[in-house]
Amino acid sequence: MALAPLLPAAAVAAGTLKVDAALPYVCALPSGERPATVRITAAFPERAAVGEEIRPTDVTTTVELPPAAVADLIALKAATVRAESRLTVAVAQNGQRAEAVWNGTVQPVAVPAEGPLTLTTT
């Protein structure tokens, strides 16, 4: 995402800030709602010069389905699952605002016979 024209920064690029956040989520399955964890990771420049684009790298979303959700998928006779993600981030600075959107996909993943299932989109 190129946010620089919309959000001026204050200093020159100096390093990388890595973000890793886990968020609670609920998956709706035919047998009911199941808790899941969504993890979002990305790397941002620690600083940027005025007018310089802020380009996050290594943006991923990971959905961690617990064993109970996997059991529901097995009961539905699902052999594979595929994830798609849409991550929208709103940013603001000095009265200016912008929105960045990332869409992610992953190739189909086999449903395990038991245990959790992790789906990572990039």
C-alpha positions in Angstrom: 0.0 0.0 0.0 1.2 3.4 -0.8 0.1 5.7 2.0 2.7 8.5 1.8 0.7 11.0 -0.3 -2.0 10.8 2.3 -0.1 10.6 5.6 3.1 12.6 6.0 5.7 11.0 8.3 8.2 12.8 10.5 11.7 11.3 10.0 14.0 9.3 7.8 13.7 5.4 7.5 15.8 3.8 10.3 14.6 0.2 10.8 11.7 -2.2 10.8 8.8 -2.5 13.2 7.3 -6.0 13.3 3.7 -6.3 14.3 2.1 -9.6 15.6 -1.4 -9.4 17.0 -3.8 -12.2 18.0 -7.5 -11.5 17.8 -10.4 -13.6 19.1 -12.8 -14.6 16.3 -15.9 -16.9 16.0 -16.4 -19.2 13.0 -20.0 -20.0 12.0 -20.3 -23.7 11.2 -23.5 -25.7 10.6 -23.2 -27.2 14.1 -22.8 -23.8 15.7 -20.3 -21.1 16.4 -16.7 -22.1 17.3 -14.0 -19.9 18.7 -10.9 -19.4 16.6 -7.8 -17.1 16.8 -6.9 -14.8 14.0 -3.2 -13.7 14.0 -2.1 -10.7 11.9 1.6 -10.1 11.2 3.4 -7.5 9.2 6.6 -5.5 9.0 6.5 -1.7 8.8 9.3 0.8 8.4 10.1 2.3 11.8 10.2 5.8 10.3 9.7 7.4 7.0 10.5 10.8 5.5 7.9 13.3 4.6 6.3 12.2 1.3 7.9 8.7 1.4 5.6 5.8 0.9 4.9 3.6 3.8 4.9 0.0 2.5 4.3 -2.8 4.9 5.9 -6.1 4.0 5.3 -9.7 5.0 1.6 -9.1 5.7 -0.1 -12.3 6.7 -3.3 -13.4 8.4 -3.5 -16.8 10.1 -6.7 -18.5 11.3 -6.1 -21.1 14.0 -9.1 -23.5 14.2 -9.3 -25.5 17.4 -9.9 -29.3 17.3 -13.6 -28.9 17.9 -13.9 -26.9 14.7 -11.9 -29.5 12.8 -14.2 -32.2 14.1 -17.1 -30.2 12.7 -15.4 -30.1 9.3 -14.8 -33.8 9.4 -18.4 -34.4 10.3 -19.3 -32.4 7.1 -17.0 -34.7 5.2 -14.7 -31.8 4.2 -11.5 -33.1 2.7 -9.9 -29.7 2.1 -10.6 -26.1 3.1 -9.5 -22.8 1.6 -9.2 -19.5 3.3 -9.6 -16.0 1.9 -8.9 -12.9 4.0 -9.6 -9.2 3.7 -7.7 -7.0 6.2 -8.6 -3.3 6.3 -6.6 -0.9 8.3 -7.5 2.7 8.9 -4.7 5.1 9.7 -4.7 8.8 10.7 -2.1 11.4 11.4 -2.2 15.2 11.7 -5.9 15.3 10.8 -5.4 13.2 7.6 -6.8 9.7 7.1 -6.3 6.8 4.8 -7.5 3.2 4.5 -5.3 0.3 3.4 -6.8 -3.0 2.3 -5.0 -6.4 1.9 -6.7 -9.4 0.3 -5.1 -12.8 1.0 -5.6 -16.3 -0.3 -4.1 -19.8 0.4 -4.2 -22.9 -1.7 -6.6 -25.6 -0.4 -5.3 -27.3 2.8 -6.2 -30.9 3.8 -8.4 -31.2 6.8 -6.4 -33.2 9.4 -7.9 -36.4 11.0 -7.8 -34.7 14.4 -6.3 -31.7 16.2 -6.2 -28.0 15.2 -5.9 -26.6 11.7 -4.0 -23.4 10.7 -4.7 -21.5 7.5 -2.3 -18.7 6.6 -3.0 -16.2 3.8 -0.5 -13.8 2.3 
